Amino acid sequence: MSYFKNAFNQKSLIDDSSVYLEPCSSSNFIELKRMHYNEENTKKTWDIIKSLDSVA
């Protein structure tokens, strides 16, 4: 697939020194986090969900 040709040679636009995580809330089944970062000098956020062990 030609659109992946240069995928590993591209420079990241994200300033990795600006990335940090913070708790969003608490749950018995999922762990919510919010990641903050800068991409091309624009502050952005990304919400992340980590699934925890549970009984179904």
PyMOL commands that set and color helices and strands:
alter all, ss='L'
color gray80, all
select helices_A, chain A and resi 2-4
alter helices_A, ss='H'
color red, helices_A
select strands_A, chain A and resi 14-23+30-39+42-51
alter strands_A, ss='S'
color yellow, strands_A
deselect
rebuild
show_as cartoon
